[in-house]
Every structure is written in C-alpha cells, then in structure tokens.
Amino acid sequence: MVVVLGMAILGAVLGALTARKRNGSGADMAQYAAGYGIAFALVGLVISLILVRLV
C-alpha cells in the first residue's frame, strides 16, 4: 500500500505543477491534482498487485 500512496502523492504534485504551468487558478490546480492523484494511485495499485503476485 506504500506504493499506492506514494504514487497518489506524486500524481497530485505533478497535477498541481501542470496546472500552474498552464496558468491555472487554485481551483484548476486542485482539480488537476485530484485527477492526476487518482490516475497515479490506480497505476500504483496495479504495480503493487503485480509485485505481490511475483513475490
């Protein structure tokens, strides 16, 4: 579960930085952070499941 949480945080940071780069408002940054965080958490979940199956 550490992988999932780490990926979610990484996604949220990257999402906020992407919105800031595109001159978005605070609401834009929050929305991008949420979207990227969810997407990265799902990728982290898949990675975590693969690692558990292999070990």
C-alpha positions in Angstrom: 0.0 0.0 0.0 3.0 2.3 0.3 3.4 2.2 -3.5 -0.2 3.3 -4.0 0.1 6.2 -1.5 3.4 7.3 -2.9 2.1 7.3 -6.5 -1.0 9.2 -5.4 1.1 11.9 -3.8 3.4 12.0 -6.8 0.5 12.4 -9.1 -1.1 15.1 -7.0 2.2 17.1 -7.1 2.6 16.6 -10.8 -1.0 17.6 -11.4 -0.7 20.8 -9.5 2.5 21.7 -11.2 0.9 21.0 -14.6 -2.0 23.3 -13.8 0.4 26.0 -12.5 2.5 25.7 -15.7 -0.7 26.3 -17.7 -1.5 29.4 -15.7 -4.5 27.8 -13.9 -6.3 29.2 -10.9 -6.3 27.5 -7.5 -9.4 25.5 -8.4 -7.7 24.3 -11.6 -4.6 23.2 -9.6 -6.9 21.3 -7.1 -8.8 19.6 -9.9 -5.6 18.6 -11.8 -4.1 17.4 -8.5 -7.1 15.2 -7.8 -7.3 13.8 -11.3 -3.6 13.0 -11.5 -3.6 11.7 -8.0 -6.4 9.2 -8.7 -4.8 8.1 -12.0 -1.4 7.6 -10.5 -2.9 5.7 -7.5 -4.6 3.3 -9.9 -1.2 2.7 -11.6 0.4 2.2 -8.2 -2.3 -0.3 -7.3 -1.6 -2.3 -10.4 2.1 -2.2 -9.8 1.5 -3.3 -6.2 -0.6 -6.2 -7.2 2.0 -7.3 -9.7 4.7 -7.2 -7.1 2.7 -9.1 -4.6 1.9 -11.8 -7.2 5.6 -12.2 -8.2 7.0 -12.3 -4.6 
